[in-house]
Amino acid sequence: MKPFTLGIFQYIGPNGTVGSAWQHPSDTSADFLKISHWTELAQKFEAAKLDFLFLADSYGFPALNGELIDASVREGRGIPHGDPMTIISAMAAVTTEIGFILTTSTTVEAPAANARRFATLDHFTDGRIGWNIVTGSSGATAAALMGKELISHDLRYDMADEYVDVSLALWEGSWRDDALVLDKAAGVYADPEKVRLVHYEGDYFRTDGMLNVPPSPQRTPLLVQAGASGRGRRFAGRNAEAVFLAGGDPAVVAKNVAGIRQAAVDEGREPDSIKLLVGALFITAPTRDEAKAKYDEMLAMSTNEGAAAIYAGNTGIDLLALDPDRPLEQTNTEMGQSNLERYLAKDGTPAPLVRDILENFRTTGINGSVFVGSPDEVADQAEAFIAATGGDGFLIQPHLTPGTYDDFIDLILPVLRDRGLAKADYSGDTLRQRMFGAGPQLPDNHHGRRFRF
Ligand SMILES: Cc1cc2nc3c(=O)[nH]c(=O)nc-3n(C[C@H](O)[C@H](O)[C@H](O)COP(=O)(O)O)c2cc1C
């Protein structure tokens, strides 16, 4: 088995994947609006040689029928949420190797505005930036906030394909690699023959313009996607170089992994041209009993109301309003599909009852897998999970910040390294090179290459 790709999951808010862990006395995530909170975390993760820090984001927030949900506000779940783009430069200034993957939605800003910020950040990070392309969780509230209607689920992905194309046209097509001259004596900044306008006209987006940022180390940031609905998987096959998947039942994850690799093949790409990274919580301590105590403490910070608020924000479904003794009647949503599909009948297994869905969501959260035990036991569970699913690694979810990460770094990483399952150091100059051993620009079989000048 190859060494795992390992990234850290955070967002600019009081954290916790299962429950409101920010309330724990040792947790520092309520400091999410202090720059030092982030610079210290970035340095810690780099010292541990982790591949990247991922910052989730959404303009949306949990709401039902146009009203805020009290539990969301009271427990700090889904609200508040700061803008992650603003913290990247500060973290880049105190690190040199770790990557930063940042979420923006294809339903909010004009693609050219988003592309320009990523191009600038690719310079400021020396090629360490990745873009988590989402069509937006909590879509209904995000749309209302922007004064727009919610766009239907599959149409959002059709639009996202074009949004990515406009971005690629700008990144790949505006400047030739050798356009910058920077000759002070001659007073020539760039060669006009090697800089051009790009023209793109689609059904939803158009541009007639240029990216006014010179080519950055990767040109196109590492392209990442998170959304495992059928339409989401097709989007991933076409565009993504890494996909964040929810964990949970290994058989379901294995199907998603295989489906996304097949979607890449359908687009003329190699099956391993996409890294499949599974969201998972690692709860460990020197002994199993101590780890179990940490796990129980975590569950005690997770309420039905808080879990239902997050579920509602994601899917639009209020689990607390449904008959607990029946399965979900709704099989489709125009909001996030993945967390609805997760609880439908499949492969002969009957659909869970609403009370079981709520309990599962309360205890595993939005991303599913929770590994609990001594360091060796957790390493066994992680290894078995990758063997069963064909994934490439994990996105390590927050429980206690920084405690859960310290446990991972101090207790689990050494075991993984002994087994050859974690890298001992960084190699390569940019995020793409560190993840794939190739780059720094998009690989030739990615459709974005057709936009090259
Ligand atoms: C590990 C992981 C991280 C995610 N991060 C985000 C995020 O930061 N912002 C977001 O809007 N959606 C995020 N998503 C995706 C949403 O959960 C949701 O699936 C998606 O926005 C809707 O797409 P779908 O209908 O294809 O599921 C993430 C999903 C996973 C599994």
The ligand as an SDF file (V2000), in Angstrom:
LIG
                    3D

 31 33  0  0  0  0  0  0  0  0999 V2000
  -15.0590   16.1460    3.2700 C   0  0  0  0  0  0  0  0  0  0  0  0
  -16.0360   17.0460    2.6080 C   0  0  0  0  0  0  0  0  0  0  0  0
  -15.8460   18.4220    2.6350 C   0  0  0  0  0  0  0  0  0  0  0  0
  -16.7780   19.2860    2.0500 C   0  0  0  0  0  0  0  0  0  0  0  0
  -16.5830   20.6320    2.0960 N   0  0  0  0  0  0  0  0  0  0  0  0
  -17.5170   21.4680    1.5890 C   0  0  0  0  0  0  0  0  0  0  0  0
  -17.3730   22.8740    1.6890 C   0  0  0  0  0  0  0  0  0  0  0  0
  -16.3890   23.3750    2.2170 O   0  0  0  0  0  0  0  0  0  0  0  0
  -18.3520   23.6630    1.1720 N   0  0  0  0  0  0  0  0  0  0  0  0
  -19.4550   23.1400    0.5350 C   0  0  0  0  0  0  0  0  0  0  0  0
  -20.2860   23.9180    0.0960 O   0  0  0  0  0  0  0  0  0  0  0  0
  -19.6000   21.8120    0.4050 N   0  0  0  0  0  0  0  0  0  0  0  0
  -18.6760   20.9770    0.9190 C   0  0  0  0  0  0  0  0  0  0  0  0
  -18.8220   19.6200    0.8030 N   0  0  0  0  0  0  0  0  0  0  0  0
  -19.8900   19.1030   -0.0660 C   0  0  0  0  0  0  0  0  0  0  0  0
  -21.2450   19.1340    0.5510 C   0  0  0  0  0  0  0  0  0  0  0  0
  -21.2460   18.2540    1.6300 O   0  0  0  0  0  0  0  0  0  0  0  0
  -22.3160   18.7210   -0.4650 C   0  0  0  0  0  0  0  0  0  0  0  0
  -22.1490   17.3680   -0.7150 O   0  0  0  0  0  0  0  0  0  0  0  0
  -22.2000   19.4710   -1.7480 C   0  0  0  0  0  0  0  0  0  0  0  0
  -22.0300   20.8130   -1.5590 O   0  0  0  0  0  0  0  0  0  0  0  0
  -23.4320   19.2570   -2.5930 C   0  0  0  0  0  0  0  0  0  0  0  0
  -23.0920   18.4340   -3.6150 O   0  0  0  0  0  0  0  0  0  0  0  0
  -23.7800   17.0150   -3.8430 P   0  0  0  0  0  0  0  0  0  0  0  0
  -25.2240   17.2340   -4.0640 O   0  0  0  0  0  0  0  0  0  0  0  0
  -23.0590   16.4810   -5.0380 O   0  0  0  0  0  0  0  0  0  0  0  0
  -23.5430   16.2410   -2.6080 O   0  0  0  0  0  0  0  0  0  0  0  0
  -17.9190   18.7480    1.4170 C   0  0  0  0  0  0  0  0  0  0  0  0
  -18.0950   17.3620    1.3750 C   0  0  0  0  0  0  0  0  0  0  0  0
  -17.1820   16.5120    1.9580 C   0  0  0  0  0  0  0  0  0  0  0  0
  -17.4200   15.0590    1.9040 C   0  0  0  0  0  0  0  0  0  0  0  0
  1  2  1  0
  2  3  1  0
  2 30  2  0
  3  4  2  0
  4  5  1  0
  4 28  1  0
  5  6  2  0
  6  7  1  0
  6 13  1  0
  7  8  2  0
  7  9  1  0
  9 10  1  0
 10 11  2  0
 10 12  1  0
 12 13  2  0
 13 14  1  0
 14 15  1  0
 14 28  1  0
 15 16  1  0
 16 17  1  0
 16 18  1  0
 18 19  1  0
 18 20  1  0
 20 21  1  0
 20 22  1  0
 22 23  1  0
 23 24  1  0
 24 25  2  0
 24 26  1  0
 24 27  1  0
 28 29  2  0
 29 30  1  0
 30 31  1  0
M  END
$$$$
